[in-house]
Every structure is written in C-alpha cells, then in structure tokens.
Amino acid sequence: MNKYQKLIDFIKKIQMKNFINLLAREFRLFFNNTTILLVFFLAPVIYALFIGLTYQYGKVEKVPVLVSDEDRTPASAQLVEMLKDNHTIQVINNDIAPQSIKDEIIKKDAAAMIIIPENFEAQMMQGKYPEVNIYINTSNLLTANYATKAVQVVMGTYSAGAEMKALQKRGMSSEIAKTKYEPFKANYITLFNTTSNYLVFMWPAMMAVVLQQVILLAMALSFATEFNRSSFMEILDKTNSLILVFVKAIPVFLFSNINILVFYIFSKWLKIPVPTDFGGFILNSELFILASVFLSILVSIVVPNALKATQILMVIASPAFIMSGYTWPSYSMPKIINALTSIVPLTPYLQAMKISLVEQGQYYLTQPYTIHLLILSSVFFIMCWLMLIIKKKLLLKKWKHQKVTE
C-alpha cells in the first residue's frame, strides 16, 4: 500500500511540475508578444482615458439654438431672455429669418431654430394664439432631444405665465388662475441616474466592451498559433487536454482582473458611483471574463488559422454592444437577434452592470444574469475541452505519421 501511495505522490509531483512549467511557458509567450501586451495593457488605459474625457461633463450643455425674433416687442424679448436663461441651450440670434432654414441650421451646426412671428405680442393681447415655429435638427438624436426638452420647458413656462396674466386681468385671483390653467399637478420623480449623467451610463459599458475585445484578441492566438509549432505537438502529446485549457486561460484571466482594477481606479477619478453590492458585481465580472476567455479559446481551437480566428472573434465582438439591449431595448429587436446575442458574454454582463451600477440595485436582481453568465462559462469550457480532445487526436495522428515517414 505504501509503495502505491509513493507512486501516486510521485506522479502528482511530476504532474504539478509539468503544470507549473507549462504555465511559466505561457506567461513567457504572453510577455514576449509585444502586440498582445500593447492590446491588453495599453489599449484599455487609452480607451478608459479618452472615453472618460469625452463624457467627462456627463450632460450636454450649450446646445446651439437659432432664434429669429420677427416681432421685436417686449413680449417676444421676454421669451428670448427666458430661452437664454436655460443652461442646456445657447441662443444664437438671427435678426432676419433666412431664406433656407435647413441651410442656416447646417451652417451654424444648430440643434434647432425658433421663429417668433410678427404681431406675436399683438395677437396674444387680442386673445388669439400666435404660432411659434420650432424647427428641430434630428440628424443627431441626442442633441435634438436635449434641445427639444429645453425649448418645451421654456415655452410651457412662458405660455402658462401669459395665460395666467390674461386671467388675472379679467379679475381672477392668481391662485384660482393657476388652478384654471393647471387643473391637476403631475409629479415626475426620477429614480435612477437622477442627474441624467451620460458618463455614468456610457463609460462603464464601454469599458466592458473594451475588456471583451482585448480578451478575444489576446486569446484568438492562443491555440491557433500553437498548432503550427512542432514543439507544441510534443506538449500536446504528453499533456492532458483539460490542463492545456486551464494553462491557456489562467494568464489572460489574471491580467483581465488587473484591467478591472485599472477601470476601478479610473472610475474613482471620474466620480462614477460604486455598485451597491460590490461582491455581486465582482462575481459577475469574473464570470464575464471566464465566458469571454473560453469562447475565444473555443474559436482558436476550431479555426486553425490565427488571422481567421481573430476575424471571427471581431465579427462577434464588433456589433455586440449595439445588439446587447443596453441602449436600444431588446424588446424592439427581432427574436432571432436576441437569441444570437444571448450567446455573447457581453449581453448578460451589461444588463447586470446596468442594474448594479446605474440603477444601484441589489444583487438578487442581477441573479438571472449571473446564472446566464455561469451557463455560458460552463458550456464554452466543456466545448473547449471536447474540441481540444478531438483536435488533439487528429493532429497527433498526422504528426506521428509525418515523424514515421521522415
């Protein structure tokens, strides 16, 4: 019995030594590849900095809006002043209405143009309803929405004030006039991202996109390049397929966590709120990394050419954010698109991130996405293992035959 135990211990030592040697080799390959080093460590920092600076202010302000006052009366001047007092828009005076409103909007890069007509004040005094035309430039939906909302607030306030003044002139008290104009009061209560900060909404999601892309790029070369090395064939012949999968996954998994730490440091600098349940957020992040790693290993095993493996993984990664449901709602997409994007790790991770970070929700609300990521990680891992076993048999058979013929 002691002899058998000693033999088992000896085998375990050899296996452990072999595992450490393979892992050390993998780290050497990683650090000797300058392209991977630049992609994995420099690219995330550059993206984090540039995207952070792009959305640094969080809100769009001073959106240019053209105003043409054709009435030039105290009433129209008051409306223009109220527009100028709104911080979201920046009023650009157009003394004369242009012949081509479209051309003027394009030349001034304006989000809207407001034309106050002649006899604006006179018609209001007579109880008529003058029409103020507001032309919205919807070529950019973001600035169009900001401009529209700001103008609507100003116009609504001005209109309510004018109506109440008219009622007061007829002898009605201010309180009664207010209830006549506004028979009920609607309270709008914002619950999540209450300042409508675009940085809080977009930056974390973009960093998840960057992390997935660098993982896919780094791991695309993992097995695809190795299969062309004769030295790797000897390793393949002596090493268990399961150990090889783990050896390939460990360096990228560890360095991906360093990237998450870098993103966390940047988030503190950018003053992005920390998730309510930090432990749950980390768990989802780890599963996201594992799923991305095993997905890219799978493609690298199946596709023997490194360039083709990279191209396939980039085809998966490029539209992933658009189709993830993070910005454009998934219920407005065809079911086939939802089915396809559900196999990409970024999709459930972004939904979990939105709940934990933007909406500051508790971990139990993200559990369906945790399970989704766990399933993806497990399925991709099993597929990696099985595909490597099959590929190993085919390659070793061919390799041994070549050795015999030589």
C-alpha positions as CSV (number, residue, x, y, z in Angstrom):
1,M,0.0,0.0,0.0
2,N,2.9,2.4,0.9
3,K,4.5,1.6,-2.5
4,Y,1.3,2.5,-4.4
5,Q,0.9,5.7,-2.3
6,K,4.5,6.7,-3.0
7,L,3.9,6.1,-6.7
8,I,0.8,8.2,-6.7
9,D,2.6,11.0,-4.8
10,F,5.4,10.8,-7.3
11,I,3.0,11.1,-10.3
12,K,1.3,14.0,-8.7
13,K,4.6,15.8,-8.2
14,I,5.5,15.2,-11.9
15,Q,2.1,16.5,-13.0
16,M,2.3,19.6,-10.8
17,K,5.9,20.3,-12.0
18,N,4.7,19.8,-15.6
19,F,1.7,22.2,-15.0
20,I,4.0,24.9,-13.5
21,N,6.4,24.5,-16.4
22,L,3.6,24.9,-18.9
23,L,2.2,27.9,-17.0
24,A,5.6,29.5,-17.0
25,R,5.9,28.9,-20.7
26,E,2.5,30.5,-21.3
27,F,3.5,33.6,-19.3
28,R,6.7,33.8,-21.3
29,L,4.8,33.6,-24.6
30,F,2.4,36.3,-23.4
31,F,5.2,38.8,-22.4
32,N,7.3,38.1,-25.5
33,N,4.4,39.1,-27.7
34,T,4.5,42.9,-27.9
35,T,1.3,43.1,-29.9
36,I,-0.7,41.3,-27.2
37,L,1.0,43.4,-24.5
38,L,0.0,46.6,-26.2
39,V,-3.5,45.4,-26.8
40,F,-4.0,44.0,-23.4
41,F,-2.4,46.7,-21.2
42,L,-2.1,49.9,-23.1
43,A,-5.3,49.9,-25.2
44,P,-7.6,49.7,-22.1
45,V,-5.9,52.6,-20.4
46,I,-6.1,54.8,-23.5
47,Y,-9.7,53.9,-24.1
48,A,-10.6,54.5,-20.4
49,L,-8.9,57.9,-20.5
50,F,-10.2,59.1,-23.9
51,I,-13.8,57.9,-23.4
52,G,-13.8,59.3,-19.8
53,L,-12.6,62.7,-21.1
54,T,-15.2,62.6,-23.9
55,Y,-18.1,62.1,-21.5
56,Q,-16.4,64.0,-18.6
57,Y,-19.1,66.6,-18.1
58,G,-21.9,63.9,-18.2
59,K,-24.5,66.3,-19.6
60,V,-24.8,68.1,-22.9
61,E,-24.9,71.8,-22.3
62,K,-24.9,74.9,-24.5
63,V,-26.6,73.2,-27.4
64,P,-26.7,75.9,-30.2
65,V,-30.3,77.1,-31.0
66,L,-31.0,79.8,-33.5
67,V,-33.7,82.3,-32.6
68,S,-35.2,84.8,-35.1
69,D,-37.4,87.4,-33.4
70,E,-39.5,89.0,-36.2
71,D,-41.8,90.8,-33.7
72,R,-39.2,92.8,-31.6
73,T,-41.7,93.6,-28.8
74,P,-41.3,93.3,-25.0
75,A,-43.3,90.0,-25.1
76,S,-41.0,88.4,-27.7
77,A,-37.9,89.9,-26.0
78,Q,-39.0,88.2,-22.7
79,L,-39.4,84.9,-24.5
80,V,-35.9,85.2,-25.9
81,E,-34.4,86.1,-22.5
82,M,-36.1,83.0,-21.0
83,L,-34.5,80.9,-23.6
84,K,-31.1,82.4,-22.9
85,D,-31.6,81.7,-19.2
86,N,-31.8,77.9,-19.9
87,H,-28.4,76.3,-19.4
88,T,-29.0,73.5,-21.8
89,I,-29.2,75.6,-24.9
90,Q,-27.1,78.5,-26.2
91,V,-29.2,81.1,-28.1
92,I,-27.8,82.4,-31.3
93,N,-29.7,85.5,-32.5
94,N,-30.7,85.5,-36.2
95,D,-32.1,89.0,-36.8
96,I,-33.6,88.1,-40.2
97,A,-35.3,84.8,-40.9
98,P,-33.1,83.0,-43.5
99,Q,-34.4,82.0,-46.9
100,S,-33.4,78.4,-46.3
101,I,-33.9,77.3,-42.7
102,K,-32.2,74.0,-43.4
103,D,-29.1,75.6,-44.8
104,E,-28.9,78.0,-41.9
105,I,-29.2,75.2,-39.4
106,I,-26.4,73.2,-41.2
107,K,-24.1,76.3,-41.4
108,K,-24.5,77.1,-37.7
109,D,-24.5,73.4,-36.6
110,A,-27.6,74.2,-34.6
111,A,-29.9,71.7,-33.0
112,A,-33.0,73.8,-33.6
113,M,-34.3,77.1,-34.9
114,I,-37.1,79.1,-33.3
115,I,-39.0,81.8,-35.3
116,I,-41.1,84.2,-33.4
117,P,-43.6,85.7,-35.9
118,E,-44.6,89.3,-36.5
119,N,-47.6,90.5,-34.4
120,F,-46.7,87.9,-31.7
121,E,-47.5,90.3,-28.8
122,A,-50.5,91.9,-30.5
123,Q,-52.2,88.6,-31.2
124,M,-51.6,87.5,-27.6
125,M,-53.2,90.7,-26.3
126,Q,-56.2,90.1,-28.6
127,G,-56.7,86.6,-27.2
128,K,-55.5,85.0,-30.4
129,Y,-53.0,82.1,-30.5
130,P,-49.9,83.1,-32.5
131,E,-47.8,80.2,-33.8
132,V,-44.1,80.0,-32.9
133,N,-42.4,77.6,-35.3
134,I,-39.6,75.4,-33.9
135,Y,-37.5,73.5,-36.4
136,I,-35.7,70.6,-34.8
137,N,-32.5,69.2,-36.3
138,T,-33.0,65.5,-35.8
139,S,-29.8,64.4,-37.6
140,N,-28.3,64.0,-34.1
141,L,-31.0,62.4,-31.9
142,L,-29.1,63.2,-28.7
143,T,-28.7,67.0,-29.2
144,A,-32.2,67.1,-30.7
145,N,-33.7,65.6,-27.6
146,Y,-31.8,67.9,-25.3
147,A,-32.8,71.0,-27.3
148,T,-36.4,69.9,-27.7
149,K,-36.8,69.3,-23.9
150,A,-35.2,72.6,-23.0
151,V,-37.3,74.6,-25.5
152,Q,-40.5,72.8,-24.4
153,V,-39.8,73.7,-20.7
154,V,-39.3,77.4,-21.6
155,M,-42.3,77.5,-24.0
156,G,-44.5,75.8,-21.4
157,T,-43.4,78.2,-18.6
158,Y,-43.9,81.2,-20.8
159,S,-47.3,80.1,-22.1
160,A,-48.5,79.3,-18.6
161,G,-47.4,82.7,-17.3
162,A,-49.0,84.5,-20.2
163,E,-52.3,82.6,-19.7
164,M,-52.4,83.3,-16.0
165,K,-51.7,87.1,-16.6
166,A,-54.6,87.2,-19.1
167,L,-56.9,85.5,-16.5
168,Q,-55.7,87.9,-13.7
169,K,-56.6,90.9,-16.0
170,R,-60.1,89.7,-16.1
171,G,-60.3,89.9,-12.3
172,M,-59.4,86.3,-11.3
173,S,-57.0,85.8,-8.4
174,S,-53.6,84.3,-9.0
175,E,-54.4,81.1,-7.1
176,I,-57.7,80.5,-9.0
177,A,-55.9,81.4,-12.3
178,K,-53.3,78.8,-11.5
179,T,-55.8,76.0,-10.9
180,K,-57.7,77.0,-14.1
181,Y,-54.6,76.6,-16.2
182,E,-53.4,73.5,-14.3
183,P,-56.4,71.5,-13.0
184,F,-54.0,68.8,-11.6
185,K,-50.4,68.6,-10.7
186,A,-48.2,65.8,-12.1
187,N,-45.0,65.0,-10.1
188,Y,-42.2,63.5,-12.2
189,I,-39.8,61.6,-9.9
190,T,-36.5,60.3,-11.4
191,L,-35.3,57.2,-9.7
192,F,-32.0,56.2,-11.4
193,N,-29.1,58.3,-12.6
194,T,-31.2,61.3,-11.4
195,T,-28.8,63.9,-13.0
196,S,-29.1,62.1,-16.4
197,N,-25.4,61.8,-16.4
198,Y,-24.2,60.3,-19.7
199,L,-20.8,59.4,-18.3
200,V,-22.4,57.2,-15.6
201,F,-24.5,55.5,-18.3
202,M,-21.9,55.0,-21.1
203,W,-18.4,54.8,-19.6
204,P,-18.8,51.5,-17.6
205,A,-20.5,49.9,-20.6
206,M,-17.8,50.9,-23.0
207,M,-15.1,49.6,-20.6
208,A,-16.9,46.2,-20.6
209,V,-16.8,46.3,-24.5
210,V,-13.1,47.1,-24.4
211,L,-12.3,44.3,-21.9
212,Q,-14.2,41.7,-24.0
213,Q,-12.4,42.9,-27.2
214,V,-8.9,42.7,-25.7
215,I,-9.7,39.2,-24.2
216,L,-10.9,38.0,-27.6
217,L,-7.9,39.4,-29.4
218,A,-5.4,38.0,-27.0
219,M,-7.0,34.6,-26.8
220,A,-7.6,34.3,-30.6
221,L,-3.9,33.5,-30.9
222,S,-3.8,31.0,-28.0
223,F,-4.1,27.7,-29.8
224,A,-4.3,28.8,-33.4
225,T,-0.6,29.8,-33.4
226,E,0.5,26.8,-31.3
227,F,-0.8,24.2,-33.7
228,N,1.9,25.3,-36.2
229,R,4.7,24.7,-33.7
230,S,6.4,21.3,-33.6
231,S,7.4,21.9,-30.0
232,F,3.8,22.2,-29.0
233,M,3.0,18.9,-30.6
234,E,5.2,17.2,-28.1
235,I,3.5,19.1,-25.3
236,L,0.1,18.1,-26.7
237,D,1.2,14.5,-26.8
238,K,2.2,14.4,-23.1
239,T,-0.3,16.8,-21.5
240,N,-3.9,16.3,-20.6
241,S,-6.4,18.4,-22.7
242,L,-8.0,19.8,-19.5
243,I,-4.7,21.1,-18.2
244,L,-3.9,22.7,-21.5
245,V,-7.2,24.6,-21.5
246,F,-6.5,25.9,-17.9
247,V,-2.9,26.8,-18.7
248,K,-4.1,28.9,-21.7
249,A,-6.8,30.6,-19.7
250,I,-5.0,31.5,-16.5
251,P,-2.7,34.3,-17.7
252,V,-5.5,36.2,-19.5
253,F,-7.9,35.7,-16.6
254,L,-5.4,37.2,-14.2
255,F,-4.4,40.1,-16.4
256,S,-8.1,40.8,-17.1
257,N,-8.6,41.3,-13.4
258,I,-5.8,43.8,-13.5
259,N,-7.7,45.7,-16.2
260,I,-10.8,45.7,-14.0
261,L,-8.7,47.2,-11.2
262,V,-7.4,49.9,-13.7
263,F,-11.0,50.7,-14.7
264,Y,-12.0,50.9,-11.0
265,I,-9.2,53.5,-10.4
266,F,-10.4,55.5,-13.4
267,S,-14.0,55.3,-12.2
268,K,-13.0,56.9,-8.8
269,W,-11.2,59.7,-10.7
270,L,-14.3,60.2,-12.9
271,K,-16.6,60.0,-9.8
272,I,-18.7,57.2,-11.1
273,P,-20.8,55.6,-8.3
274,V,-19.7,52.2,-6.9
275,P,-22.2,49.3,-7.3
276,T,-24.4,48.8,-4.2
277,D,-23.4,45.1,-3.9
278,F,-19.7,45.2,-4.8
279,G,-19.3,41.4,-4.2
280,G,-22.1,40.6,-6.6
281,F,-20.6,42.9,-9.2
282,I,-17.2,41.2,-8.9
283,L,-18.8,37.8,-9.2
284,N,-20.5,38.8,-12.5
285,S,-17.2,40.3,-13.7
286,E,-15.3,37.1,-13.0
287,L,-17.9,35.0,-14.8
288,F,-17.9,37.5,-17.7
289,I,-14.1,37.2,-18.1
290,L,-14.3,33.4,-17.9
291,A,-17.0,33.2,-20.5
292,S,-15.1,35.5,-22.9
293,V,-11.8,33.5,-22.4
294,F,-13.4,30.1,-23.0
295,L,-15.4,31.5,-26.1
296,S,-12.2,32.8,-27.6
297,I,-10.2,29.6,-26.8
298,L,-13.0,27.6,-28.5
299,V,-12.8,29.6,-31.7
300,S,-9.0,29.4,-31.5
301,I,-9.2,25.6,-31.3
302,V,-11.8,25.2,-34.1
303,V,-10.2,27.7,-36.5
304,P,-6.5,26.7,-37.1
305,N,-5.6,29.9,-38.8
306,A,-4.7,32.8,-36.3
307,L,-5.9,35.5,-38.7
308,K,-9.2,33.8,-39.4
309,A,-9.8,33.2,-35.7
310,T,-9.1,36.9,-34.9
311,Q,-11.5,37.9,-37.7
312,I,-14.3,35.6,-36.5
313,L,-14.0,36.9,-32.9
314,M,-14.0,40.5,-34.1
315,V,-17.2,39.8,-36.1
316,I,-18.7,38.6,-32.8
317,A,-17.4,41.5,-30.7
318,S,-18.0,44.4,-33.1
319,P,-21.8,44.5,-33.1
320,A,-22.1,43.1,-29.6
321,F,-22.7,46.4,-27.8
322,I,-25.3,47.7,-30.3
323,M,-27.3,44.4,-30.1
324,S,-26.9,43.9,-26.4
325,G,-30.0,45.8,-25.4
326,Y,-28.1,48.2,-23.3
327,T,-29.0,51.3,-25.4
328,W,-31.5,50.1,-27.9
329,P,-34.1,48.0,-26.0
330,S,-34.0,44.2,-26.7
331,Y,-37.8,44.1,-26.9
332,S,-37.6,46.3,-30.0
333,M,-35.3,43.8,-31.7
334,P,-36.3,40.6,-33.7
335,K,-36.3,37.5,-31.6
336,I,-33.5,35.9,-33.7
337,I,-31.2,38.8,-32.8
338,N,-32.0,38.4,-29.1
339,A,-31.2,34.6,-29.5
340,L,-27.9,35.3,-31.2
341,T,-26.7,38.0,-28.8
342,S,-27.6,35.8,-25.8
343,I,-24.6,33.6,-26.5
344,V,-22.2,36.6,-26.4
345,P,-21.0,37.2,-22.7
346,L,-21.3,41.0,-23.1
347,T,-25.1,40.8,-23.3
348,P,-25.9,39.5,-19.8
349,Y,-23.0,41.3,-18.3
350,L,-24.2,44.7,-19.5
351,Q,-27.7,44.1,-18.1
352,A,-26.2,43.0,-14.7
353,M,-23.9,46.1,-14.8
354,K,-26.8,48.4,-15.5
355,I,-28.8,47.1,-12.5
356,S,-25.9,47.1,-10.1
357,L,-24.1,50.3,-11.1
358,V,-26.6,52.7,-12.9
359,E,-29.7,51.6,-11.1
360,Q,-27.9,50.7,-7.8
361,G,-30.0,47.6,-7.5
362,Q,-29.3,44.7,-5.0
363,Y,-27.5,41.5,-6.1
364,Y,-30.6,39.3,-6.2
365,L,-31.9,41.5,-9.1
366,T,-28.9,40.5,-11.1
367,Q,-29.0,36.8,-10.3
368,P,-30.7,35.8,-13.6
369,Y,-27.7,37.3,-15.5
370,T,-25.3,35.6,-13.1
371,I,-26.9,32.3,-14.0
372,H,-26.8,33.2,-17.7
373,L,-23.0,34.0,-17.4
374,L,-22.4,30.8,-15.4
375,I,-24.1,28.7,-18.1
376,L,-22.1,30.4,-20.9
377,S,-18.9,29.9,-19.0
378,S,-19.7,26.2,-18.4
379,V,-20.9,25.5,-21.9
380,F,-17.9,27.2,-23.6
381,F,-15.5,25.4,-21.2
382,I,-16.9,22.0,-21.9
383,M,-16.9,22.7,-25.6
384,C,-13.3,23.8,-25.4
385,W,-12.3,20.7,-23.6
386,L,-14.2,18.3,-26.0
387,M,-13.0,20.1,-29.2
388,L,-9.4,20.0,-27.9
389,I,-9.6,16.3,-27.3
390,I,-10.9,15.8,-30.9
391,K,-8.3,18.2,-32.4
392,K,-5.6,16.5,-30.3
393,K,-6.3,13.1,-31.7
394,L,-6.4,14.3,-35.3
395,L,-3.2,16.4,-35.0
396,L,-1.2,13.8,-33.2
397,K,-2.2,11.1,-35.7
398,K,-1.0,13.4,-38.5
399,W,2.2,14.5,-36.6
400,K,3.2,10.9,-35.7
401,H,2.6,9.8,-39.3
402,Q,4.9,12.5,-40.5
403,K,7.6,11.5,-38.0
404,V,7.5,7.9,-39.2
405,T,7.8,8.9,-42.8
406,E,10.7,11.2,-42.1
